[in-house]
Amino acid sequence: MCNSTTPAGQLGLTDANHECHCGSANPAHTISARPEGSIESDYLVDGMTCSHCVASVTEELSELDGVERVDVDLNAGGASRVTVISSAPIAAERISAAIAQAGYSLSPAS
């Protein structure tokens, strides 16, 4: 099992007034436009405990059309933050399916 801590600057806070257009009703998911035209979407994923977990999720998400980069902030004791940077919005259902294909699931809505 891997140990990881969340850096102080990454508290998982989101803008309560942010309006998401990806079709997700899951408050564990946020999306924001990046200045260079890319889209950055954050998801909370349960069950990830080590670098192999990170690699599996990254591989599945990277295979989706439009995904430019995947970053994972591993939280071995809870939900890990997965950031997907893409050239266009990707439906939450496609993200969820790719995460499930890797053997994990999105964190349920609080």
Phi, psi and omega in degrees: 000139179267152174249137179213146175239151178277127178300148184304328181283353183242080185268000179076020180279144178232159178282115183295341180264003181290135180252114183271139180246018182269353179094002181272134174258007184276115179293350176281359182243134174229159179216143177210148178281137177266146184306324183279010176098350178279162178250132177248119180240133180250139179226149173258128184239130179269149170095355181279131183231348186205180181295331177294320176300313180301314181297319180296312180295316180300316180298312181295316181291325181295338180281348179287138178302132176096345181286125179261325182201150175231127176240140180234129172257094185292129174233090189300338181261001184199209181282131178266141179274124178246123179252125178249124177252124186224165180280343179207160177301143178242131181303138180303328179296323178291320178296312180301318180295319179293320178295319177296322179298328178282348178103015184231179180218155174294145177296135181295154179298141181281000000 
